[in-house]
Amino acid sequence: MELDLQEQANRFASQQTRVARALVGDDCPAFVAIEVAGSDAFTVRQEPASGLVLRDGTNRPLLRLEVRYECVLDGHRTYLAIEKAEVHVFVEPDGRSPLFRYEYVRNLRDKLPCAHIQFHGTHAELEARMADAGDSTPRAKKRKNGKRPVLLSDLHFPVGGPRFRPPLEDVLAMLIVEFGVKPNGHSVKKALDFLASEREQWRRTQVAVVVRDAPSKAVDTLRDLGYVVKWPWWRRVLRCQTEPNDNVKKLRRL
């Protein structure tokens, strides 16, 4: 049974709440789906938007995550699609500028990677090279000519494109391992196992979406595994349909 966008957005919000509370605790504000006025879209975020506060073993606050999604229906007007995703990581307490931020913008322009990570801070050697860059692209040329600020946070590092970008579960797992975050009420192993299970579900969903992007490759792979895969003749005759084509534009997207 197909669900409308609001039902799908509510389910997605519940899933994000489950992930957040597994690490932060049951008092973590829930994610909710809020209809965007004047559009066929929903924003999924915490309410109230206090963020996910991660702590160490002494209950000292270390980091705060601010997480937000914009959800629409996909191109087939059937399934929920993420139009925009933001996972910003701050020092807690009182962090004002993110340490780094994972972002995804479905229709990002200017030939930038739609899924990217941006780091905030300074790096003298890297910034010097940015200022003395080549001039083969408009962005680099503007920096070279002094018409664009030279900021580390202005660099967009690609992280997998529209289909293979990291979900919230990946960011949380990294923060546990690298920053020694202590999950609320759970062992580190149990939290990482939970995140691995959620990551599996995310990737299974992405596999299905990628198959829709590249059905020809999916058919070839299944045949290599011994399956018999055929396009049903009755779809062509009764429904006037043809075999779906690969979405080359999506497959090539940075």
N, C-alpha and C positions, 0 to 999 in steps of 0.2 A: 504494500500500500504506500503510495506516494504521500509525503507530508508537505504542507505548505511551508513557506519560508519562516514564518513565525515559529512554527512547531520545531523546525530544524534548528533555528537559532536558539530556542529554549533548551533543546537537547545539548547543543554545543556549549552553552553557558553552564549547564549542569556538569558536563564533563570537565570543563576548566575548573569549576569549583571543587570537584572531587580531587583533581590533581593538586590544586593549591592547598586544600585542607590536609592532604596526606603529609605535607611537609610542614605547614605552618600551624595546623591545629584547627579544631572545629569552630573556634571563635573568629576565624578569618572571614571577612565579609564575602558573601556569595557573589558570583558573577551573574549578571542578569542581561537579558536581551531587551534593548530599548529601541522602539521604532523611530527611525529618522524622519522627521516631519517633511512632507512633500516629496518623498522618494520611496522607491521599493527597496528599502535597505533597513538593516538593524545594526545597532552598535552593541557589542558584547563587551562588558567591562564590570568591574566590581562596583557595588553600591552598598555603602559609601566607598568612594575611590581612595581608600587609605593605603593601598598597595600590599604586596606580600612581603612581610618582614621576616628575614631569615636570621637565625641566631646561632651562636656557638654553644659548646657544651655547658657553659656557665649561665646560659640564658641571656648573654649580652647580645644586643642587636648588632649585626654586621652589615647587612645589605637590605635594600628595599627594591622590589620590582614593581614597576607600573606596566600593566598589560592591558591592551585594548585591541579590539578587532572591529572591522566593518564588514558586514556580511550581506551578500546579494545572492540571487539565483544565478546559476551558471548559464552558459550560452544556449543550453537546451531547455532552459526554464524549468528544470527538474530538481537539481540538487543545490544545496548550499555551497557557495563559493566565497572564499575570503578575498575581499576587495583590497583590504589594507590590514596589516598586522604590525603591532608595535610591542616590543618587550624591552623596556629601558631599565638599566641596572644602576642604582645609586648607592653611595655610602649611606649607612644608617647609624646614627640619626643625622639630620640636617644637611644631607647631600643635596645640592642644588643643581649641579650639572651632572648628567649621566657619566658613569665610568665608560660605558659602552652601550650600544643599542642595536638590537636585531630588528630589522624592519623589512616589510614586504609591501610593495605597492604594485598592484596587478597591472596597471597601465602606466607605469613610470616612463617618462619621456627622456629626451636628451641622451639616449643610448646608454643610460646607466643600468647596472644590474637591478632587476626588479626585486630580488631578494638579496639583502646585503647586511653587513655589519659595519658600524662606524665606531671608531675609538676616539674618546675625548682625552686630551692631555697635550703633552709636548714631546717632540722628538727632533732635536736640533738637526741631525744629519738628514732625516727624511724630509723635514720642512725646507731645508736648504736645497735639496734636489727638486722638490716641488716648485720652488721659486725659480730655479734654473732649469726648467723642463724644456721639452721640445715644443714645437708649435704645429704639430700635425692635426690637432683637434681643437675646437673652440675653447673648451675648458682649460686645457693646458696652455694655450696661447694667451688667454686672459691672465693666468697666473704669471706667466713669463713677462707679460707687459705691465704687471702691477695693477691690472683692472679687476682682479679677483683675489680675495683674501687667501693667504697661505695658512691653512688650518688643517691639522691632522684629522679633525672630525669631519672634514669635507671630503675625505676619501671614502668611496663605497667599495668595500671588499665583497666580491660575489660569494654567495653561499648556497649554490644549488639550483638557482632558477625557480620558476613557479611550481615545479613538481617535487624537487628534492631539497627544499629549504628545511632548516631545522625547526621542529616544533618547540613549544614551551618546555616539554619534557627534557629535551636535550640541553637547554639552557640551565634548567634546575639541576640536572645531573652533573654538569660541568661545575656549577657553583659548589655543590656538595664536595666533589673530589678536590677542587683546586683551592677552595676557601675554608674548608673544614666546617661547613654548615652542619648543625645537628638537627635532624628532623624532630619535630615536636611529637613526642609519644612513641617514636619508632626508632629502631636501630638504623644505622646507615645502610646496612645490607638490605633490610626490608624495604627501605625507601627506594633504593636503587633498583631493586627487583620490581617494585610497583611501577616505577618510571619506565623500566624496560618493557613491562607488559603493556602500558599505555602507548609506548613508542611503537610496539608491534602493531597495535590496532591502527595507529596513524599511518604506518607504512603500508599496511594492507589496503587501506583506503586509497593511498597514493598509487599503489600498484594498479588498482582498478581504474583510476583516472588516467594513468600513463597508457594502459591498454587502449583506452578510448582515443588517446593521442596517436598511438602507433599500432593499430589493429593488425597491419600486415606483419609486423615483427612478432606480435603476440601469436599469430597463427603459425608462423615459421617455427617459433620456439616450442609451441605445443606439439606440432608435428614431429619435431626432433625428439620429443619425449615419448612419442608413440601414440599420441592422440590422433583421432580422425576429426578434422575440422573442415566443414563445408558451409558455404553460404547457401541458405535454403532457397530453392527456386521459387517457392510460393510467395516470398516477400517481393520478388521482382514482378511476378505476374499479378498477384492480388493487391499489393500495396504500392506498386509502381516505385519500389525502392531499389537502389543500387548498393553495392558493397560500400561501406564507409571508407573514405580516404584518410590517409595519415594527416594529422595536423602539423605540417612541417614548420609552420610559423611558431607554434608553441614549443616544438622540440628544439628549435634553434634559439629560443629566447634566453638571453643572459640573465 
